[in-house]
Amino acid sequence: MTEIPTYRMFIDGRWIDTAEKHAITSPATGQTAARVAFGGVEHADAAVAAAVTAHEEGTWRNMTPDQRADILDRIAASMEAKAERLSALATAENGVTVRTAGAFHIGLGVANLRVFAGMARGFTPEQDNPLAPATGDARATIRREPIGVCAGIVPFNFPLVLAGWKLGPALAAGNTFVLKADENTPLTLLELARSAEEAGLPPGVLNIITGPGETVGARLAEHPDVRKIGFTGSTEVGKSVQRAAADNLKKVTLELGGKGPNIILDDADLDAAIDGSIFAFLMYSGQVCESGTRLLVPNSRKDEIVDRLITRLQDVTIGDPTDPASDMGPVASQDQKARVERYLAIAAEEGATLAYRGTLPEGEMFETGAWVPPIVFTDVTNDMRIAREEVFGPVLVVIGYDDEAEAVAIANDSEYGLSAGVWGSSERARAVANSLEAGTVWVNDWHAGFPFNPFGGYKQSGIGRELGPDALAEYTQVKAVQESLDTDWAKHGYALVLPAPAEVPVPA
């Protein structure tokens, strides 16, 4: 029998174990893949205390941006060297296919660390402001300084990627950081801690803890010594994070839910649009916050598009996620499978038509694992729950429209505004894109271009931006320093409260 590995938390440069362990279950097989130390509130407090001490000691924040960038690059290099192992861990803990794990879960995660290392090298913490109004002869300087202790809470779907979106800019700017991993997908993040240790990151600068969101995550959100928190997850939980953060007015970045509208115009290249639309809703079994899960198609071409969509979906290979030939694996857990199945029942009750449900292969794995095939509903109206609520599974709803104005109205009729897309000739598609209420809009593409673009949502899809220069700004606080260079008393505002002083002879 293969020995089941055990993982510990990383606090203040030390590996911390607990008597209680949490079993990490493979979504594909239902078997235990690892056991992990199970953190509690006391571990959150210890991690924050370590981060406070590291910030106050100043070793990290007083390094030059280049020195911090060198360490971030070493962390990235260490992760890249074990990319194959990390991909296997991602497959084991969240069921992603090994192809997607290599390209997105690990490949993009490492790339993001390198991007933020590059941003650290270009970071100028102090700049003169020649436009600032001044009294007399003065110099105005704008400083961007680290906030202090920052925290991040990430979900199960892209642990390494989403952690990098938070800790990358936070560390680049000179902050210390506490990361709370999802309790069911912490393995790649604990390997990140090992790489940070190997790269020479000072103790306490990065702490990675485990445990339930409702206790450990909630403690970070309310902790008085945490000055900034970044959260990715559901809109409902994001609201609770914001409420908890209000007690000490900590800065908040929230990347929340989505129900991405994906519009195919009547002049679109259907081969590209259909493949792109499948990619938009089916990557990682639809468990992506910015998935394109509402497909808006012209009524004049709806039957043709649905027929071609279903035909192409039949080419998708569902199989063991460790097999490079598999296009699609399971959803992340039995709970996630049950959630999807509840929405399938709701859709049927609402009158949607099940136009396609893929067939699972035969075998014990597909009976015991958390497997859900691709599913397409037609005869959907935008007021149905299946069209308005985030399913977070491989489920696509098709909605017809008569003209572009109606398509835009349907697309924007949502409490969400994280992502959107449009397929068609460039000029028309760009005009539609400019009318869509979403933080990211793709034209003739989907899921592309993140590292240098700001990412975040409109409406109830979030607050603030991750990635790009905007992310670095989110993890700094701004200080204006105005220095007087004029010794003439009359050129200052002192006369508003003081009489003129007696003339003082100037020393020879």
C-alpha positions as CSV (number, residue, x, y, z in Angstrom):
1,M,0.0,0.0,0.0
2,T,1.3,3.5,-0.9
3,E,2.0,5.6,2.2
4,I,-0.3,8.6,2.5
5,P,1.9,11.8,2.9
6,T,1.3,14.2,5.8
7,Y,1.7,18.0,5.5
8,R,2.2,20.6,8.1
9,M,1.5,24.4,8.2
10,F,4.2,27.1,7.8
11,I,4.3,29.8,10.5
12,D,7.2,32.1,11.3
13,G,9.6,30.0,9.2
14,R,8.7,26.8,11.1
15,W,6.7,23.8,10.1
16,I,3.8,23.4,12.6
17,D,1.9,20.2,13.1
18,T,-1.4,19.5,14.9
19,A,-2.9,16.4,16.5
20,E,-6.0,16.7,14.4
21,K,-5.5,16.0,10.7
22,H,-7.7,16.7,7.7
23,A,-8.0,14.1,4.9
24,I,-7.5,15.4,1.4
25,T,-9.7,13.3,-0.8
26,S,-9.2,12.7,-4.6
27,P,-12.3,13.9,-6.4
28,A,-11.6,11.4,-9.1
29,T,-11.4,8.3,-7.0
30,G,-12.7,9.2,-3.6
31,Q,-9.5,7.9,-2.0
32,T,-7.4,9.8,0.5
33,A,-4.5,11.6,-1.2
34,A,-2.9,13.2,1.8
35,R,-3.4,14.3,5.4
36,V,-2.9,17.8,6.5
37,A,-2.5,19.6,9.8
38,F,-5.9,21.1,10.7
39,G,-5.5,24.7,11.8
40,G,-7.6,26.7,14.2
41,V,-8.0,30.3,15.4
42,E,-4.9,29.9,17.5
43,H,-2.8,29.2,14.4
44,A,-4.3,32.3,12.6
45,D,-3.3,34.4,15.6
46,A,0.2,32.9,15.7
47,A,0.7,33.5,12.0
48,V,-0.5,37.2,12.3
49,A,1.8,37.7,15.3
50,A,4.7,36.3,13.3
51,A,3.9,38.6,10.4
52,V,3.6,41.7,12.7
53,T,7.0,40.9,14.2
54,A,8.6,40.5,10.7
55,H,7.1,43.8,9.6
56,E,8.2,45.7,12.6
57,E,11.7,44.3,12.4
58,G,11.8,45.6,8.9
59,T,14.2,43.2,7.2
60,W,11.8,42.6,4.3
61,R,10.3,46.1,3.8
62,N,13.7,47.7,4.1
63,M,15.2,45.6,1.3
64,T,15.4,47.3,-2.1
65,P,12.8,46.4,-4.6
66,D,15.4,44.5,-6.6
67,Q,16.4,42.5,-3.6
68,R,12.8,41.5,-3.0
69,A,12.4,40.7,-6.7
70,D,15.5,38.4,-6.6
71,I,13.8,36.3,-3.8
72,L,10.5,36.2,-5.6
73,D,12.3,34.9,-8.7
74,R,14.0,32.2,-6.7
75,I,10.7,31.1,-5.3
76,A,9.3,30.9,-8.9
77,A,12.4,29.0,-10.1
78,S,12.0,26.5,-7.3
79,M,8.3,26.0,-8.1
80,E,9.1,25.6,-11.8
81,A,11.7,23.0,-11.0
82,K,9.1,20.8,-9.4
83,A,6.3,21.6,-11.8
84,E,5.6,18.0,-12.6
85,R,5.2,17.1,-9.0
86,L,3.0,20.2,-8.4
87,S,0.8,19.2,-11.3
88,A,0.3,15.8,-9.8
89,L,-0.6,17.3,-6.5
90,A,-3.2,19.6,-8.1
91,T,-4.7,16.7,-9.9
92,A,-4.9,14.7,-6.7
93,E,-6.4,17.4,-4.5
94,N,-8.9,19.1,-6.9
95,G,-9.4,16.7,-9.8
96,V,-8.1,19.0,-12.6
97,T,-6.7,17.2,-15.6
98,V,-3.0,17.0,-15.7
99,R,-2.9,19.0,-18.9
100,T,-4.8,21.9,-17.4
101,A,-2.9,21.7,-14.2
102,G,0.4,22.0,-16.0
103,A,-0.7,25.0,-18.1
104,F,-3.0,26.9,-15.7
105,H,-2.8,25.7,-12.1
106,I,1.0,25.5,-12.0
107,G,2.2,27.2,-15.2
108,L,0.2,30.3,-14.8
109,G,0.8,30.3,-11.0
110,V,4.6,30.4,-11.5
111,A,4.3,32.9,-14.3
112,N,2.4,35.3,-12.0
113,L,5.2,35.2,-9.4
114,R,7.7,36.1,-12.1
115,V,5.4,38.9,-13.3
116,F,5.3,40.4,-9.8
117,A,9.0,40.0,-9.4
118,G,9.4,42.1,-12.5
119,M,6.9,44.7,-11.2
120,A,9.0,44.8,-8.0
121,R,12.1,45.7,-10.0
122,G,10.2,48.5,-11.7
123,F,8.6,49.7,-8.5
124,T,9.4,53.3,-7.5
125,P,8.4,53.8,-3.9
126,E,9.1,57.6,-4.0
127,Q,8.4,60.2,-6.7
128,D,8.5,63.9,-6.8
129,N,5.1,65.6,-7.6
130,P,5.8,68.8,-9.5
131,L,2.1,69.5,-9.9
132,A,1.4,69.7,-6.1
133,P,0.4,73.2,-5.0
134,A,3.1,74.7,-2.7
135,T,3.5,77.6,-0.4
136,G,6.6,79.4,-1.3
137,D,9.6,77.3,-2.3
138,A,8.7,73.7,-1.5
139,R,9.2,70.1,-2.7
140,A,6.3,67.6,-2.7
141,T,7.1,63.9,-2.7
142,I,4.6,61.0,-3.0
143,R,5.6,57.8,-1.3
144,R,4.0,54.4,-1.7
145,E,4.7,52.4,1.4
146,P,3.8,48.8,2.5
147,I,0.6,48.5,4.4
148,G,2.0,46.0,7.0
149,V,0.4,42.7,7.6
150,C,-1.8,41.5,4.8
151,A,-3.9,38.3,4.5
152,G,-5.3,36.2,1.7
153,I,-8.1,33.7,1.6
154,V,-8.3,31.5,-1.5
155,P,-10.8,28.9,-2.8
156,F,-10.3,25.4,-4.0
157,N,-10.3,25.9,-7.7
158,F,-6.9,27.6,-8.5
159,P,-5.0,27.7,-5.2
160,L,-1.6,28.6,-6.5
161,V,-2.8,31.0,-9.1
162,L,-5.1,32.9,-6.8
163,A,-2.6,32.9,-4.0
164,G,0.0,34.4,-6.3
165,W,-2.5,37.2,-7.3
166,K,-2.4,38.2,-3.6
167,L,0.9,37.4,-2.1
168,G,2.8,38.4,-5.3
169,P,2.0,42.1,-5.1
170,A,1.9,42.1,-1.3
171,L,5.5,40.8,-1.0
172,A,6.7,42.9,-4.0
173,A,5.5,46.0,-2.2
174,G,7.3,45.0,1.1
175,N,4.4,43.7,3.2
176,T,4.3,40.6,5.3
177,F,1.6,38.0,4.5
178,V,-0.7,35.3,6.0
179,L,-2.3,33.0,3.5
180,K,-5.3,30.7,4.4
181,A,-5.6,27.8,2.0
182,D,-8.9,26.1,1.2
183,E,-9.0,23.2,3.6
184,N,-9.5,20.7,0.8
185,T,-6.8,22.0,-1.6
186,P,-3.7,23.2,0.4
187,L,-1.0,20.9,-1.0
188,T,0.5,23.1,-3.8
189,L,0.4,26.1,-1.4
190,L,2.3,24.2,1.3
191,E,4.9,23.3,-1.4
192,L,5.0,27.1,-2.1
193,A,5.9,27.6,1.5
194,R,8.8,25.1,1.1
195,S,10.0,27.0,-1.9
196,A,9.9,30.3,0.0
197,E,11.9,28.7,2.8
198,E,14.5,27.4,0.3
199,A,14.7,30.8,-1.5
200,G,15.7,32.6,1.8
201,L,12.5,34.5,2.5
202,P,12.9,35.9,6.1
203,P,10.9,34.1,8.8
204,G,7.4,35.5,9.3
205,V,7.2,37.3,5.9
206,L,5.0,34.5,4.5
207,N,2.9,32.2,6.6
208,I,0.6,29.6,5.2
209,I,-2.1,28.1,7.4
210,T,-4.9,25.6,7.0
211,G,-8.4,25.1,8.5
212,P,-12.0,26.0,7.9
213,G,-13.0,29.3,6.4
214,E,-15.8,29.9,8.9
215,T,-13.3,29.9,11.8
216,V,-9.7,30.5,10.5
217,G,-10.7,32.6,7.5
218,A,-13.1,34.6,9.6
219,R,-10.4,35.3,12.2
220,L,-8.2,36.8,9.6
221,A,-11.0,39.0,8.3
222,E,-11.7,40.4,11.7
223,H,-8.1,40.4,13.1
224,P,-7.2,43.9,14.3
225,D,-3.5,43.5,13.2
226,V,-4.4,42.6,9.7
227,R,-4.4,45.8,7.7
228,K,-5.4,44.4,4.2
229,I,-7.2,41.3,3.1
230,G,-7.7,39.8,-0.3
231,F,-10.5,37.2,-0.8
232,T,-11.6,35.1,-3.7
233,G,-14.8,33.2,-3.4
234,S,-18.6,33.5,-3.4
235,T,-20.4,36.8,-3.2
236,E,-22.2,35.7,0.0
237,V,-18.9,34.9,1.8
238,G,-17.3,38.0,0.4
239,K,-19.9,40.2,2.0
240,S,-19.2,38.6,5.4
241,V,-15.5,39.2,4.9
242,Q,-16.2,42.9,4.2
243,R,-18.4,43.2,7.2
244,A,-15.7,41.7,9.5
245,A,-13.0,43.9,7.9
246,A,-15.0,47.0,8.7
247,D,-14.2,46.8,12.5
248,N,-10.7,48.0,11.9
249,L,-11.3,49.6,8.5
250,K,-8.8,47.2,6.8
251,K,-8.4,47.5,3.1
252,V,-10.3,44.9,1.1
253,T,-10.0,43.3,-2.3
254,L,-12.9,41.0,-3.2
255,E,-13.0,38.8,-6.3
256,L,-16.4,37.2,-6.2
257,G,-18.9,35.3,-8.2
258,G,-19.8,35.5,-11.9
259,K,-22.4,34.5,-14.4
260,G,-20.5,35.4,-17.6
261,P,-22.6,36.3,-20.6
262,N,-21.0,35.0,-23.9
263,I,-22.6,36.7,-27.0
264,I,-22.3,35.1,-30.4
265,L,-23.1,37.7,-33.1
266,D,-24.7,36.7,-36.4
267,D,-21.5,37.4,-38.3
268,A,-19.2,35.4,-36.0
269,D,-16.9,32.7,-37.3
270,L,-18.9,29.8,-35.8
271,D,-16.0,27.3,-35.8
272,A,-14.0,29.6,-33.6
273,A,-17.0,30.8,-31.6
274,I,-18.2,27.3,-30.7
275,D,-14.8,26.0,-29.7
276,G,-14.2,29.2,-27.7
277,S,-17.6,29.0,-26.0
278,I,-17.0,25.4,-25.0
279,F,-13.6,26.4,-23.6
280,A,-15.4,29.3,-21.8
281,F,-17.8,27.2,-19.8
282,L,-16.0,23.8,-19.6
283,M,-12.4,24.6,-18.5
284,Y,-11.8,22.9,-15.2
285,S,-15.3,21.4,-15.4
286,G,-16.9,24.9,-15.2
287,Q,-15.4,25.7,-11.8
288,V,-14.0,29.0,-12.8
289,C,-15.5,32.3,-11.5
290,E,-15.1,34.0,-14.9
291,S,-16.6,31.2,-16.9
292,G,-18.9,32.0,-19.8
293,T,-22.0,30.1,-18.6
294,R,-24.7,32.1,-20.4
295,L,-24.5,31.7,-24.1
296,L,-26.5,34.4,-25.9
297,V,-27.2,33.5,-29.6
298,P,-29.2,35.1,-32.3
299,N,-32.7,33.5,-32.6
300,S,-32.2,33.3,-36.4
301,R,-29.2,31.0,-35.9
302,K,-30.0,29.4,-32.6
303,D,-30.8,25.9,-33.8
304,E,-27.7,25.8,-36.0
305,I,-25.5,26.9,-33.2
306,V,-26.9,24.5,-30.6
307,D,-26.6,21.6,-33.1
308,R,-23.0,22.4,-33.8
309,L,-22.3,23.0,-30.1
310,I,-23.6,19.6,-29.1
311,T,-21.8,17.9,-32.0
312,R,-18.5,19.4,-30.8
313,L,-19.1,18.5,-27.2
314,Q,-19.2,14.9,-28.2
315,D,-15.5,15.2,-29.0
316,V,-14.7,15.9,-25.3
317,T,-12.9,13.0,-23.6
318,I,-14.0,12.5,-20.0
319,G,-11.5,10.4,-18.1
320,D,-8.9,9.8,-15.4
321,P,-7.4,13.3,-14.8
322,T,-3.9,11.8,-14.5
323,D,-4.1,10.6,-18.1
324,P,-2.9,13.3,-20.6
325,A,-5.5,12.1,-23.1
326,S,-8.3,13.3,-20.8
327,D,-10.0,16.6,-21.7
328,M,-12.2,16.8,-18.6
329,G,-12.0,15.4,-15.1
330,P,-14.4,15.4,-12.1
331,V,-15.7,18.4,-10.2
332,A,-13.8,19.1,-7.0
333,S,-15.9,17.2,-4.4
334,Q,-19.0,15.3,-3.7
335,D,-20.5,18.5,-2.2
336,Q,-19.8,20.3,-5.5
337,K,-21.4,17.5,-7.5
338,A,-24.5,17.7,-5.2
339,R,-24.7,21.4,-5.8
340,V,-24.6,21.0,-9.6
341,E,-27.3,18.3,-9.4
342,R,-29.6,20.6,-7.3
343,Y,-29.4,23.2,-10.1
344,L,-30.2,20.6,-12.7
345,A,-33.4,19.8,-10.8
346,I,-34.2,23.5,-10.5
347,A,-33.7,24.0,-14.2
348,A,-36.1,21.2,-15.0
349,E,-38.7,22.7,-12.6
350,E,-38.3,26.1,-14.2
351,G,-39.1,24.7,-17.7
352,A,-35.6,24.6,-19.2
353,T,-35.0,21.9,-21.8
354,L,-32.0,19.5,-21.2
355,A,-30.6,19.6,-24.7
356,Y,-27.4,17.6,-24.0
357,R,-25.9,15.6,-21.1
358,G,-22.6,13.9,-21.8
359,T,-22.1,10.2,-21.0
360,L,-19.6,9.1,-18.3
361,P,-17.3,6.2,-19.0
362,E,-17.9,2.9,-17.3
363,G,-15.8,1.8,-14.3
364,E,-15.5,2.1,-10.5
365,M,-13.8,5.5,-10.7
366,F,-16.8,7.1,-12.4
367,E,-19.2,5.5,-9.8
368,T,-17.3,6.6,-6.7
369,G,-15.8,9.9,-7.8
370,A,-17.4,13.4,-8.1
371,W,-18.1,13.1,-11.8
372,V,-20.5,15.4,-13.7
373,P,-20.5,15.4,-17.6
374,P,-21.0,18.5,-19.8
375,I,-24.6,19.7,-19.7
376,V,-26.5,22.2,-22.0
377,F,-29.9,23.7,-21.4
378,T,-32.0,25.5,-24.0
379,D,-35.4,27.2,-23.8
380,V,-33.9,29.3,-21.0
381,T,-35.0,32.8,-20.1
382,N,-32.8,35.2,-18.2
383,D,-35.2,35.3,-15.2
384,M,-34.6,31.6,-14.4
385,R,-32.4,30.7,-11.5
386,I,-30.2,28.6,-13.8
387,A,-29.5,31.8,-15.7
388,R,-29.0,34.1,-12.7
389,E,-27.1,32.0,-10.1
390,E,-23.6,30.7,-10.2
391,V,-23.7,26.9,-10.6
392,F,-19.9,26.4,-10.6
393,G,-20.0,23.3,-12.7
394,P,-20.0,22.2,-16.4
395,V,-23.4,23.6,-17.1
396,L,-24.2,26.0,-20.0
397,V,-27.5,27.8,-20.6
398,V,-28.4,29.0,-24.1
399,I,-30.6,32.1,-24.4
400,G,-31.9,33.5,-27.7
401,Y,-32.0,37.2,-28.7
402,D,-33.4,39.1,-31.6
403,D,-30.9,42.0,-32.0
404,E,-27.7,43.4,-30.4
405,A,-29.5,45.8,-28.1
406,E,-31.5,42.9,-26.6
407,A,-28.3,40.8,-26.3
408,V,-26.6,43.6,-24.4
409,A,-29.7,44.1,-22.2
410,I,-29.8,40.4,-21.3
411,A,-26.1,40.3,-20.7
412,N,-26.2,43.2,-18.3
413,D,-29.3,42.0,-16.5
414,S,-27.4,40.3,-13.7
415,E,-26.1,41.1,-10.2
416,Y,-22.7,39.9,-11.4
417,G,-20.2,41.7,-13.6
418,L,-17.0,39.7,-13.5
419,S,-16.6,38.6,-17.1
420,A,-18.2,38.7,-20.5
421,G,-17.3,37.9,-24.1
422,V,-18.5,38.6,-27.7
423,W,-17.8,36.8,-30.9
424,G,-18.1,38.5,-34.3
425,S,-16.5,40.9,-36.8
426,S,-14.0,43.1,-34.9
427,E,-15.8,46.5,-35.2
428,R,-19.2,45.2,-34.2
429,A,-17.8,43.0,-31.5
430,R,-15.8,45.8,-29.9
431,A,-18.8,48.1,-29.9
432,V,-20.8,45.4,-28.1
433,A,-17.9,44.8,-25.7
434,N,-17.8,48.5,-24.7
435,S,-21.5,48.2,-23.7
436,L,-21.0,45.2,-21.4
437,E,-20.9,45.7,-17.6
438,A,-18.0,43.5,-16.7
439,G,-14.5,43.9,-15.3
440,T,-13.0,41.7,-18.1
441,V,-14.5,41.4,-21.6
442,W,-13.0,39.2,-24.3
443,V,-13.5,39.7,-28.0
444,N,-13.2,36.4,-30.0
445,D,-11.5,34.7,-27.0
446,W,-12.0,33.6,-23.4
447,H,-9.8,33.0,-20.3
448,A,-6.8,34.8,-21.9
449,G,-4.5,37.6,-21.0
450,F,-4.5,37.8,-17.2
451,P,-1.0,38.6,-15.9
452,F,-0.7,42.2,-17.1
453,N,-4.4,43.2,-17.1
454,P,-6.3,44.3,-14.0
455,F,-8.8,41.7,-13.0
456,G,-11.9,42.2,-10.9
457,G,-15.6,42.7,-11.0
458,Y,-18.4,45.2,-11.5
459,K,-21.5,45.1,-9.2
460,Q,-21.6,42.1,-6.8
461,S,-18.6,40.5,-8.5
462,G,-16.2,42.3,-6.3
463,I,-14.2,45.3,-5.1
464,G,-10.7,46.3,-6.2
465,R,-8.4,44.8,-8.8
466,E,-5.9,42.0,-8.9
467,L,-3.0,41.6,-11.4
468,G,-1.2,44.3,-13.3
469,P,0.0,47.6,-11.8
470,D,-3.4,48.0,-10.1
471,A,-2.6,45.0,-7.9
472,L,0.6,46.6,-6.6
473,A,-1.3,49.8,-5.8
474,E,-3.8,47.7,-3.8
475,Y,-1.0,46.6,-1.4
476,T,0.5,50.0,-0.7
477,Q,-0.6,53.1,1.2
478,V,0.1,56.6,-0.1
479,K,1.9,59.2,1.8
480,A,2.4,62.8,0.7
481,V,5.5,64.5,2.1
482,Q,5.8,68.3,1.6
483,E,9.1,69.9,2.5
484,S,9.6,73.6,2.8
485,L,12.7,75.0,1.2
486,D,11.9,78.7,2.0
487,T,13.1,80.4,5.2
488,D,11.1,83.6,4.6
489,W,8.5,83.7,7.5
490,A,6.1,85.9,5.4
491,K,5.8,83.2,2.7
492,H,4.2,80.7,5.2
493,G,0.8,80.7,6.7
494,Y,2.0,81.4,10.2
495,A,0.5,84.9,10.2
496,L,-3.0,83.3,10.4
497,V,-2.4,82.5,14.1
498,L,0.8,84.4,15.1
499,P,2.1,88.0,15.1
500,A,5.2,88.6,13.0
501,P,8.4,87.8,15.0
502,A,11.0,90.3,15.9
503,E,13.7,90.4,13.3
504,V,16.4,87.9,14.0
505,P,19.9,88.8,12.8
506,V,21.3,86.3,10.3
507,P,24.6,84.9,11.6
508,A,27.6,85.9,9.6
